[in-house]
Amino acid sequence: MPPPAFETPLIFDGGQDGRANRYVPPAPPIANLLPAALLRDDLPLPDNTELDVVRHFTRLSQKTFGIDTVFYPLGSCTMKYNPRINDALANLPALRDVHPFVPDELAQGALAVMWELERSLASLFGMAAFSLNPAAGAHAELTALLIAKAYFKKKGDARRTTVIVPDTAHGTNPASAAMVGYNVVSLKSDERGRVSVDAIRAAAGPDTAVCMMTNPNTLGLFEDHIHEIAAAVHAAGGLMYYDGANANALMGNSRPGDMGFDLMHLNLHKTFSIPHGGGGAGAGPVGVAAHLVPFLPTPVVRADGYGETDGRWPSDGLTFSLDFERPDAIGTMRSFWSNFAHMVRALAYCYANGTAGLTRVSQLAVLNANYIRASIRDLIDIPYDEINRHEFVASAQSIKRESGVRALDIGKALLDRGYHAPTVYFPLLVPECIMIEPTETESKETLDGFIAALRDILIAARENPQSVLDAPVNTPVSRVDETRAARQPDLRWHKKG
Ligand SMILES: *Cc1c(COP(=O)(O)O)cnc(C)c1O
């Protein structure tokens, strides 16, 4: 059944003076507290009853597409279920109420959470250590490139001015490299949708600082020559960086450290089940190999007694402290100890799954993505039609040629049928690209429903293209002028008349 189209009376236009504030005592006159220059005589805000306001915002919230209401197969975003137990644990007063300035002796539990998460990530991904400082994936890329820069500076190697980025990379990769002052060398993918060893040998040289790679790449393909690629970059004296924002394909099954990566980041707000989207708080830990540990941002959590605890785990008998005395550190990347509640959520997710469970997470994510691909490949082109990892791309190019229906229209038609649209027009090297990532948390019934809806749309695109071009008709808002909405957003309420 299509979602009901709500009539939301705009309380802003319906209010009447004197309706508000029945339940709230009058506030002290704020005018007494503010400088006269900041005061205005007239503030034409609408006046509504509390109930009308509650209904207005509740209805607005019901118009939202989110992971708690619908399947959200947004490629390269890993929109998985956010287990409620994570929030319950992050809300435990003993963790929630710790002031960032309490002495280490009084924050042993919180520091243990940080240390256990750091150790868990290091062992899962094969790195010597992680910094929990960065607050997002792009922030982590910046952090890692600053670490690389500090490393080469310490070595006295001033020639390294370029960063190699394949054309399948997330847009944040070249942007981060440019922010740190590196020149970006873009690497064209080969006909298999991968980086070729020959191309990397030709590109890497004495000016190469870092090669940034995503594996599996954003086409959902595993870079099967990763060892030779890493060897070529290392032979040229450069460092290998792993963009692990979407680690959902390999977590527990293979490790970037073993593939030859020196630096990496994770998006805890993707792979580790933390809510994300809308620019909300994230967490992007950066992992490094042993030779880069001294450059990690401060503070790092130190565990005294570690190694002498006869394998006790998690952290019995250890004493934790925040270490700021790190002369080679690049500095601090985030105020206080970054988004601590997210660390609690991520650790809860690790413990709830265990190593075997996390391994299974990626296996199911890969299985689900392949299931969808195999179920639609007779109706839409799959440019790299092979076993994919956690996501895959389809192309609406030939459908567009036949009927005028584009990737965008297919996304809109999915909204009509109660599914969030997949990622479209990324990565750029596939025309009319549709990128689907189901994650492991969806049931077979949900996947089957999505497949049926998508097949229905792909058939309609040929038989009745206008019905797809007109979509969506069941959503609260139909087609909007997306360019104008982005360039001239009007987000303020204006009093009518
Ligand atoms: C999401 C993503 C990023 C950026 O992460 P943010 O937290 O949004 O800054 C980087 N690389 C890849 C591959 C991603 O999917």
The ligand as an SDF file (V2000), in Angstrom:
LIG
                    3D

 15 15  0  0  0  0  0  0  0  0999 V2000
   30.9040    8.0940    3.1820 C   0  0  0  0  0  0  0  0  0  0  0  0
   32.2200    7.9540    2.5730 C   0  0  0  0  0  0  0  0  0  0  0  0
   33.2590    8.8610    2.8660 C   0  0  0  0  0  0  0  0  0  0  0  0
   33.0740   10.1300    3.6840 C   0  0  0  0  0  0  0  0  0  0  0  0
   32.6140    9.9340    4.9890 O   0  0  0  0  0  0  0  0  0  0  0  0
   31.9090   11.1270    5.7890 P   0  0  0  0  0  0  0  0  0  0  0  0
   31.7480   10.6240    7.1790 O   0  0  0  0  0  0  0  0  0  0  0  0
   30.6110   11.4000    5.1080 O   0  0  0  0  0  0  0  0  0  0  0  0
   32.8200   12.3220    5.7330 O   0  0  0  0  0  0  0  0  0  0  0  0
   34.4980    8.6140    2.3080 C   0  0  0  0  0  0  0  0  0  0  0  0
   34.7070    7.5560    1.5000 N   0  0  0  0  0  0  0  0  0  0  0  0
   33.7310    6.6780    1.1780 C   0  0  0  0  0  0  0  0  0  0  0  0
   34.0250    5.5160    0.2860 C   0  0  0  0  0  0  0  0  0  0  0  0
   32.4530    6.8460    1.7060 C   0  0  0  0  0  0  0  0  0  0  0  0
   31.4810    5.9960    1.3780 O   0  0  0  0  0  0  0  0  0  0  0  0
  1  2  1  0
  2  3  1  0
  2 14  2  0
  3  4  1  0
  3 10  2  0
  4  5  1  0
  5  6  1  0
  6  7  2  0
  6  8  1  0
  6  9  1  0
 10 11  1  0
 11 12  2  0
 12 13  1  0
 12 14  1  0
 14 15  1  0
M  END
$$$$
